[in-house]
């Protein structure tokens, strides 16, 4: 893992919500995962049996990770191995997001959202035309 030191004088965050995190310090593994159904309706109706993720393929379909085919070499020299930041100012961190100050070895983040829009029938659709 890279050996750098991170200095942050001030962090201001208004909101951290929905499985999000603020992590200060080094980490070996970070896994973030979020699922959401976003239903937009013209009328305010809620059916108590809604919200089964398994009904939608987007939540079970495997994500195709393509292997890296190119050969590459990387050499890093941290001439001055310190990262210094004066202030981090964030309005909001949401939906399995992460603000991480420090070194990381492995990071995996995944978000899956199904957007559904349910509109009322229009007059010409009700008549059949």
FENLINFEN-V767479 format. One line per field, one symbol per residue. ss: DSSP state (@ for helix, = for strand, . for the rest). phi: phi as a letter, one per 20 degrees, with the letter a starting at -180 (. if undefined). psi: psi as a letter, one per 40 degrees, with the letter a starting at -180 (. if undefined). A space follows every 50 residues. Layout:
ss = ???
phi = ???
psi = ???
This chain:
ss = ....============....====..===============......... ..@@@.@@@......................============....=== =..===============....@@@@@..
phi = .gdcdddcfbcccfbcblmebdcdpfbecccdbbcbddddcfdeccdfee oefffdfgedffefeeffefebcccccegcfcdccfbdccfacbllebdc dqececcccbcccdecdddffegffffoc
psi = iigihhhhdhhhhdhhigfiihhhiiidhhhhhhiihhhhidighhheei fhdeehddeehihhhhihdihiihhhhgdgfhhhhdhhhhdihigfihhh haiidhhhhhhhhhhhhhiiiiddddde.
